[in-house]
């Protein structure tokens, strides 16, 4: 009986692991850390705010701006919305992370 048919080439596993590592690295560079669209970011924020009141208007700037809070640096979209609170319109300005859609900053505007 010949055992050569039952043994693996000793290079098969290292070459396969190396190739999959390179493929993963390239895929990460091509598809990772891409910004979401400004419209998608606005849709996420509107969805969160709509749970607590009726939204009567919103806007977002499609240009990304640098944002830093402490040691965290990212890009952000700036926008705003108007929501009814106690049947009165209340205006908010916000900054949302351009990569995750997470709310970074929120400011309630007053009529002062």
PyMOL commands that set and color helices and strands:
alter all, ss='L'
color gray80, all
select helices_A, chain A and resi 3-5+12-31+38-50
alter helices_A, ss='H'
color red, helices_A
select strands_A, chain A and resi 55-60+65-69+72-85+88-97+103-108
alter strands_A, ss='S'
color yellow, strands_A
deselect
rebuild
show_as cartoon
